[in-house]
Amino acid sequence: MKLIVKTTDTFMLFDPESGDLVSESRPSVVKESSFIANRMSIGHLKLLGQVNDDATDSEFAKTWAETKDDEKLAIESFISEYPLPAVEGEEQKGGKGKGKGK
């Protein structure tokens, strides 16, 4: 699994574990790592979404440009293009399920 993250201020981060770079100017796609988890826990990074391992930051950069820097649209589009594999017995996020009493 890879993560879509963004910095909480105007700074760039380099993950020494994976070699991934988090841009200061747009969300970035990075591998899940203890460095990224640590930076999220101390408030340097915000998690925006999760995608499968085929996703790349360069592909996200293209989506970002195509959506004219519309963060919500870019993330929704990219997640739909690189969805996480469905887990057996669990419903996909955002799916319509049966609620209580229905």
PASEBA-1860 file (N, C-alpha, C; in nm, 3 decimals):
! residues 102
1> MKLIVKTT> 0.084/-0.117/0.000/0.000/0.000/0.000/0.089/0.124/0.000 ~ 0.042/0.225/-0.073/0.109/0.355/-0.072/0.011/0.459/-0.019 ~ 0.067/0.572/0.024/-0.012/0.677/0.085/-0.004/0.805/0.004 ~ -0.113/0.880/0.006/-0.112/1.015/-0.049/-0.106/1.107/0.072 ~ 0.002/1.185/0.080/0.023/1.272/0.195/0.058/1.413/0.147 ~ 0.042/1.508/0.239/0.092/1.642/0.211/0.150/1.700/0.339 ~ 0.245/1.790/0.322/0.306/1.854/0.438/0.207/1.954/0.496 ~ 0.221/1.981/0.624/0.129/2.072/0.692/0.177/2.217/0.685
9> DTFMLFDP> 0.289/2.241/0.619/0.341/2.375/0.599/0.426/2.372/0.473 ~ 0.491/2.482/0.440/0.569/2.488/0.316/0.711/2.437/0.338 ~ 0.724/2.306/0.349/0.855/2.241/0.356/0.847/2.108/0.284 ~ 0.962/2.060/0.242/0.974/1.934/0.172/1.034/1.831/0.267 ~ 0.995/1.706/0.252/1.052/1.599/0.334/1.111/1.490/0.245 ~ 1.222/1.433/0.288/1.285/1.321/0.221/1.282/1.202/0.315 ~ 1.226/1.090/0.269/1.219/0.968/0.349/1.347/0.888/0.325 ~ 1.436/0.883/0.424/1.562/0.810/0.404/1.543/0.659/0.392
17> ESGDLVSE> 1.430/0.607/0.439/1.404/0.463/0.431/1.368/0.420/0.289 ~ 1.283/0.499/0.222/1.233/0.459/0.090/1.291/0.541/-0.024 ~ 1.347/0.657/0.009/1.396/0.747/-0.095/1.288/0.836/-0.152 ~ 1.165/0.827/-0.098/1.054/0.910/-0.146/1.070/1.054/-0.101 ~ 1.022/1.144/-0.185/1.025/1.286/-0.157/0.882/1.336/-0.143 ~ 0.854/1.412/-0.039/0.723/1.474/-0.022/0.738/1.620/-0.060 ~ 0.666/1.659/-0.164/0.673/1.796/-0.217/0.613/1.896/-0.120 ~ 0.662/2.019/-0.128/0.603/2.126/-0.047/0.487/2.193/-0.120
25> SRPSVVKE> 0.473/2.166/-0.249/0.374/2.240/-0.329/0.250/2.161/-0.369 ~ 0.250/2.030/-0.344/0.134/1.946/-0.379/0.139/1.818/-0.297 ~ 0.026/1.747/-0.288/0.030/1.615/-0.223/0.125/1.521/-0.299 ~ 0.175/1.421/-0.230/0.270/1.327/-0.289/0.230/1.184/-0.257 ~ 0.268/1.092/-0.345/0.247/0.948/-0.324/0.377/0.890/-0.272 ~ 0.370/0.825/-0.156/0.489/0.769/-0.092/0.461/0.628/-0.043 ~ 0.568/0.552/-0.025/0.554/0.418/0.035/0.528/0.435/0.184 ~ 0.451/0.344/0.238/0.426/0.343/0.381/0.558/0.306/0.451
33> SSFIANRM> 0.599/0.385/0.548/0.724/0.356/0.620/0.714/0.411/0.762 ~ 0.808/0.371/0.846/0.808/0.422/0.983/0.840/0.572/0.985 ~ 0.922/0.619/0.890/0.953/0.762/0.881/0.825/0.842/0.852 ~ 0.746/0.797/0.753/0.622/0.865/0.717/0.524/0.859/0.833 ~ 0.512/0.743/0.897/0.421/0.728/1.011/0.462/0.823/1.125 ~ 0.592/0.833/1.150/0.641/0.923/1.254/0.609/1.069/1.220 ~ 0.629/1.108/1.096/0.602/1.247/1.055/0.452/1.279/1.062 ~ 0.368/1.180/1.038/0.223/1.201/1.053/0.189/1.216/1.201
41> SIGHLKLL> 0.253/1.135/1.285/0.220/1.138/1.429/0.261/1.269/1.496 ~ 0.364/1.336/1.444/0.407/1.463/1.503/0.351/1.584/1.428 ~ 0.261/1.558/1.332/0.191/1.667/1.266/0.261/1.732/1.148 ~ 0.369/1.671/1.098/0.436/1.726/0.981/0.369/1.686/0.851 ~ 0.297/1.573/0.852/0.229/1.523/0.733/0.083/1.495/0.765 ~ -0.001/1.515/0.663/-0.142/1.482/0.674/-0.172/1.372/0.572 ~ -0.239/1.266/0.617/-0.279/1.156/0.529/-0.405/1.195/0.453 ~ -0.399/1.189/0.319/-0.512/1.226/0.235/-0.580/1.106/0.170
49> GQVNDDAT> -0.508/0.994/0.158/-0.566/0.876/0.096/-0.467/0.761/0.090 ~ -0.518/0.646/0.048/-0.438/0.526/0.033/-0.463/0.468/-0.105 ~ -0.357/0.421/-0.169/-0.366/0.363/-0.303/-0.285/0.235/-0.309 ~ -0.302/0.160/-0.417/-0.228/0.034/-0.429/-0.082/0.059/-0.467 ~ -0.003/-0.046/-0.464/0.141/-0.034/-0.486/0.181/0.002/-0.629 ~ 0.087/-0.004/-0.724/0.119/0.034/-0.862/0.124/0.186/-0.880 ~ 0.066/0.259/-0.787/0.062/0.405/-0.796/0.202/0.465/-0.780 ~ 0.228/0.572/-0.855/0.356/0.642/-0.843/0.332/0.791/-0.826
57> DSEFAKTW> 0.430/0.857/-0.769/0.418/1.001/-0.752/0.418/1.073/-0.886 ~ 0.493/1.022/-0.983/0.495/1.087/-1.115/0.358/1.078/-1.182 ~ 0.288/0.967/-1.163/0.152/0.955/-1.217/0.057/1.050/-1.143 ~ 0.077/1.064/-1.012/-0.007/1.158/-0.937/0.019/1.301/-0.983 ~ 0.145/1.333/-1.012/0.179/1.468/-1.061/0.103/1.499/-1.190 ~ 0.088/1.399/-1.277/0.010/1.418/-1.402/-0.137/1.443/-1.369 ~ -0.192/1.364/-1.277/-0.331/1.383/-1.236/-0.349/1.522/-1.174 ~ -0.253/1.564/-1.093/-0.256/1.695/-1.030/-0.263/1.806/-1.136
65> AETKDDEK> -0.180/1.794/-1.238/-0.179/1.894/-1.346/-0.309/1.892/-1.425 ~ -0.361/1.771/-1.452/-0.485/1.758/-1.528/-0.605/1.816/-1.455 ~ -0.603/1.812/-1.323/-0.715/1.864/-1.244/-0.692/2.010/-1.204 ~ -0.589/2.069/-1.259/-0.556/2.210/-1.235/-0.544/2.241/-1.085 ~ -0.468/2.156/-1.016/-0.438/2.174/-0.874/-0.560/2.166/-0.783 ~ -0.668/2.100/-0.828/-0.787/2.079/-0.744/-0.759/1.957/-0.657 ~ -0.724/1.981/-0.531/-0.680/1.873/-0.443/-0.783/1.762/-0.429 ~ -0.906/1.798/-0.400/-1.010/1.697/-0.379/-1.032/1.613/-0.505
73> LAIESFIS> -1.044/1.678/-0.620/-1.065/1.608/-0.746/-0.947/1.519/-0.780 ~ -0.826/1.569/-0.762/-0.705/1.492/-0.794/-0.697/1.366/-0.709 ~ -0.725/1.379/-0.581/-0.715/1.264/-0.490/-0.824/1.163/-0.520 ~ -0.947/1.208/-0.537/-1.056/1.115/-0.569/-1.031/1.042/-0.700 ~ -0.985/1.115/-0.800/-0.955/1.055/-0.930/-0.843/0.951/-0.919 ~ -0.738/0.986/-0.846/-0.624/0.896/-0.834/-0.658/0.771/-0.754 ~ -0.735/0.789/-0.648/-0.776/0.672/-0.568/-0.862/0.578/-0.652 ~ -0.948/0.634/-0.737/-1.032/0.548/-0.821/-0.949/0.477/-0.928
81> EYPLPAVE> -0.838/0.538/-0.969/-0.750/0.477/-1.069/-0.659/0.370/-1.008 ~ -0.623/0.387/-0.882/-0.533/0.293/-0.813/-0.595/0.248/-0.680 ~ -0.711/0.182/-0.686/-0.779/0.143/-0.561/-0.704/0.032/-0.487 ~ -0.724/0.030/-0.358/-0.671/-0.080/-0.278/-0.749/-0.206/-0.312 ~ -0.685/-0.321/-0.308/-0.759/-0.444/-0.333/-0.866/-0.465/-0.225 ~ -0.979/-0.515/-0.266/-1.088/-0.542/-0.171/-1.045/-0.655/-0.078 ~ -1.078/-0.640/0.048/-1.050/-0.743/0.148/-1.176/-0.827/0.160 ~ -1.160/-0.958/0.149/-1.275/-1.047/0.155/-1.350/-1.028/0.286
89> GEEQKGGK> -1.481/-1.012/0.276/-1.564/-0.995/0.393/-1.581/-0.850/0.435 ~ -1.508/-0.759/0.370/-1.521/-0.617/0.402/-1.576/-0.544/0.281 ~ -1.653/-0.441/0.309/-1.711/-0.360/0.203/-1.612/-0.252/0.163 ~ -1.609/-0.216/0.035/-1.524/-0.108/-0.013/-1.564/0.022/0.054 ~ -1.469/0.106/0.085/-1.496/0.236/0.144/-1.585/0.317/0.051 ~ -1.688/0.375/0.108/-1.779/0.455/0.027/-1.891/0.374/-0.033 ~ -1.887/0.243/-0.016/-1.992/0.158/-0.072/-2.120/0.169/0.008 ~ -2.231/0.139/-0.055/-2.358/0.145/0.013/-2.388/0.009/0.074
97> GKGKGK> -2.403/0.009/0.203/-2.432/-0.115/0.273/-2.566/-0.105/0.342 ~ -2.604/-0.212/0.402/-2.731/-0.214/0.474/-2.707/-0.166/0.615 ~ -2.779/-0.064/0.653/-2.769/-0.010/0.789/-2.865/-0.084/0.879 ~ -2.866/-0.049/1.005/-2.957/-0.111/1.101/-3.100/-0.081/1.061 ~ -3.181/-0.180/1.066/-3.323/-0.163/1.040/-3.359/-0.148/0.894 ~ -3.266/-0.176/0.806/-3.297/-0.163/0.662/-3.307/-0.296/0.597
END
